[in-house]
Amino acid sequence: MADGAIYNHETVVLDGETFSSCEFRDCRLVYSGGEPPVFQDCRIDDCEWKFEDAAGRTLAFLKVVWGAGGKAPVQGLIKEITGGGGR
């Protein structure tokens, strides 16, 4: 668990990590599809998100679904993620 850390121009692997009151500035944030990270009161500025391995394959799959006419299901997932799903 990182508590109060400041990351500048770093590559930070997110899988399974917990970050509390951290700042990420101009970083590369890498998620590979493992245990989701936890962010508590963190600030993220001008960072690049990199999705690798299982996470990257999931995004590639969603792109294929979208391109095959599955725009509505992908948009439904986005609404669910952002809390706009009405559930």
Sequence and secondary structure as in RCSB ss.txt:
>XXXX:A:sequence
MADGAIYNHETVVLDGETFSSCEFRDCRLVYSGGEPPVFQDCRIDDCEWKFEDAAGRTLAFLKVVWGAGGKAPVQ
GLIKEITGGGGR
>XXXX:A:secstr
 EES EEES EEE TT EEES EEES EEEE SSS  EEES EEES EEEE HHHHHHHHHHHHHHHTT HHHHH
HHHHHHHT S  
